[in-house]
Amino acid sequence: MLRAAFAELSPGCRRLLSLLVREVPYNEISARPGMAVGGIGPTRSRCLARLRADAALSALMSADAEVREGESHV
């Protein structure tokens, strides 16, 4: 589900998140065209919000939260 949701993101979001997962430093990311260091964090947040908004992932995260909530009452 995550791969499918990731594939639905814009190419820019896929590229940015891929770089961040590989722990590429912000200064190296900003050396690429169109990405200022100050814009990396806000852009990352928007990309992750789009990923979380995917219907299948959203349902999975809700189900996981319910399971964790149930476990905390045990």
trRosetta pair geometry for C-beta under 8 A, 3 or more apart (Angstrom, degrees):
i j d omega theta_ij theta_ji phi_ij phi_ji
1 4 5.7 -56 -149 37 32 111
1 5 6.2 29 155 -16 67 107
1 54 7.7 155 167 122 93 133
1 56 4.6 -142 -149 129 117 124
1 57 5.7 160 142 -73 114 72
1 60 6.1 141 92 -29 162 150
2 5 5.8 -57 -146 40 31 109
2 6 6.0 34 154 -22 66 108
2 57 6.6 86 -92 -98 61 117
3 6 5.5 -53 -143 37 30 115
3 7 6.3 35 155 -24 63 105
4 7 5.7 -52 -151 32 30 114
4 8 6.9 30 150 -21 60 104
4 54 7.8 143 101 -171 86 146
4 56 7.0 19 81 54 128 149
5 8 5.7 -56 -157 30 36 113
5 9 7.5 49 145 -34 62 92
5 51 5.6 95 140 -151 119 72
5 54 3.7 -62 -126 -61 119 173
5 56 6.6 -144 -60 62 110 103
5 57 5.0 4 -59 -28 162 129
6 9 5.9 -39 -164 6 41 116
6 14 6.4 99 171 -113 84 93
6 17 7.4 -132 -139 89 103 146
6 51 6.8 17 -86 -120 61 112
7 14 7.7 43 -111 -97 30 134
8 54 6.7 130 55 -104 141 116
9 13 4.0 -106 169 88 121 126
9 14 5.0 151 86 -54 114 81
9 17 7.4 28 105 11 169 137
9 47 6.3 50 -152 -156 136 91
9 50 6.0 114 -113 108 92 129
9 51 6.5 -17 -71 -75 123 85
10 13 4.8 93 55 8 81 101
10 14 7.0 -148 92 -4 41 87
11 14 5.6 -56 -145 39 33 112
11 15 6.1 34 156 -21 67 107
12 15 5.7 -55 -146 36 28 111
12 16 6.2 25 158 -16 65 108
12 43 7.8 -83 144 -174 112 127
12 47 8.0 -132 109 -89 80 122
13 16 5.8 -55 -142 39 30 108
13 17 6.1 23 163 -12 66 111
13 43 7.7 -153 -101 166 71 92
13 46 7.7 -111 -102 102 114 86
13 47 3.7 164 -143 -126 104 113
13 50 6.5 -49 -137 57 166 141
13 51 7.9 -175 161 -47 132 97
14 17 6.2 -60 -142 43 24 104
14 18 6.1 28 158 -22 62 112
15 18 5.8 -60 -149 35 25 113
15 19 6.5 24 155 -18 63 106
16 19 5.9 -58 -152 35 30 109
16 20 6.3 24 155 -15 66 109
16 29 7.1 71 -132 -159 75 129
16 35 7.4 168 -98 -118 107 143
16 40 7.2 179 -153 -145 118 76
16 43 6.0 -109 -148 124 170 119
16 44 6.3 -142 145 -86 124 71
16 47 6.0 -172 76 -33 125 164
17 20 5.6 -55 -143 40 34 110
17 21 6.2 37 156 -23 67 104
17 44 7.1 128 -86 -133 72 79
17 47 5.6 -152 -51 135 111 142
17 48 7.5 139 -100 -69 120 75
17 51 7.7 94 -94 -50 161 143
18 21 5.9 -52 -146 33 29 111
18 22 6.5 19 156 -9 62 109
19 22 5.9 -65 -152 44 30 106
19 24 4.3 -59 -176 37 88 133
19 28 7.9 -160 -170 101 123 101
19 29 5.3 125 136 -101 148 108
20 23 7.3 36 -179 -80 37 31
20 24 7.0 -78 -76 41 30 84
20 29 7.6 21 -66 -82 74 149
20 44 6.2 87 -63 -116 163 125
24 28 5.1 -107 172 83 97 126
24 29 5.6 118 110 -58 113 91
25 28 4.8 91 65 7 82 102
25 29 7.2 -150 100 -5 43 87
26 29 5.5 -56 -147 38 36 112
26 30 6.0 32 157 -19 70 107
26 37 5.2 76 151 -139 114 90
26 40 5.4 -155 -137 35 100 167
27 30 5.8 -52 -141 39 31 110
27 31 6.8 45 152 -33 60 98
27 37 6.6 -4 -91 -93 55 120
28 31 5.6 -43 -155 17 35 118
28 32 8.0 42 148 -23 56 91
29 32 6.2 -48 -175 16 43 111
29 35 5.8 -79 145 122 83 142
29 37 7.9 115 76 -105 94 60
29 40 5.8 85 101 -109 138 132
30 35 5.3 -132 -117 110 47 86
30 36 5.9 30 -141 -159 110 22
30 37 4.3 -32 -71 -62 153 69
30 40 6.7 -83 -67 -48 91 120
32 35 5.3 24 74 30 92 121
35 39 6.1 -140 -158 79 57 115
35 40 6.4 63 177 -79 105 83
35 43 7.4 -82 -133 22 96 164
36 39 4.5 83 59 5 85 107
36 40 7.6 -131 92 -28 48 77
37 40 6.0 -37 -161 -3 37 116
38 41 7.7 -53 -173 26 37 99
38 42 8.0 15 148 8 63 112
39 42 6.0 -67 -154 51 50 104
39 43 5.4 48 153 -24 82 114
40 43 5.9 -64 -145 41 23 109
40 44 6.1 29 157 -24 64 108
41 44 5.6 -53 -146 33 28 114
41 45 6.5 29 155 -20 62 104
42 45 5.5 -51 -150 33 34 114
42 46 6.6 32 154 -17 65 103
43 46 5.7 -54 -150 36 34 110
43 47 6.3 34 152 -19 67 107
44 47 5.7 -58 -147 38 30 111
44 48 6.2 26 156 -16 66 108
45 48 5.9 -56 -145 39 28 108
45 49 6.3 32 154 -22 63 106
46 49 5.6 -53 -148 34 31 114
46 50 6.6 33 152 -19 64 102
47 50 5.7 -53 -153 33 33 111
47 51 6.5 34 148 -19 64 105
48 51 5.4 -51 -149 35 37 115
48 52 6.3 37 153 -18 68 104
49 52 5.7 -53 -145 39 32 110
49 53 6.3 36 152 -26 63 107
50 53 5.6 -55 -148 32 31 116
50 54 7.7 55 149 -41 57 82
51 54 6.1 -29 -172 -8 39 112
51 57 6.7 -32 159 79 70 169
52 57 6.4 -123 -136 113 33 123
52 58 6.5 84 166 -85 61 82
52 61 7.0 -4 -147 -8 86 163
53 58 6.5 6 -155 -60 22 124
54 57 4.2 60 75 21 107 110
54 58 6.2 -179 81 -17 49 88
55 58 5.7 -57 -143 36 25 114
55 59 6.4 24 159 -18 62 106
56 59 5.9 -55 -151 35 29 110
56 60 6.5 28 151 -18 63 108
57 60 5.5 -56 -148 38 35 113
57 61 6.1 34 155 -19 69 106
58 61 5.9 -54 -145 37 29 109
58 62 6.4 30 154 -19 63 106
59 62 5.7 -54 -148 36 30 112
59 63 6.4 30 154 -18 64 106
60 63 5.8 -55 -148 36 30 110
60 64 6.3 31 153 -19 64 107
61 64 5.6 -53 -146 37 32 113
61 65 6.3 36 154 -21 64 104
62 65 5.7 -52 -148 34 31 112
62 66 6.5 32 152 -19 63 104
63 66 5.7 -53 -152 34 33 112
63 67 6.6 34 150 -20 65 103
64 67 5.7 -52 -150 33 34 112
64 68 6.4 31 153 -16 66 105
65 68 5.8 -55 -146 39 32 109
65 69 6.2 35 153 -22 65 106
66 69 5.6 -52 -145 36 31 113
66 70 6.4 34 154 -20 64 105
67 70 5.7 -55 -152 36 30 112
67 71 6.5 30 151 -20 64 106
68 71 5.6 -54 -148 35 33 113
68 72 6.6 35 153 -23 65 104
69 72 5.9 -55 -152 30 32 111
69 73 7.1 24 153 -15 62 106
70 73 6.1 -63 -157 35 34 108
70 74 7.3 46 147 -38 63 99
71 74 5.7 -42 -159 7 41 119
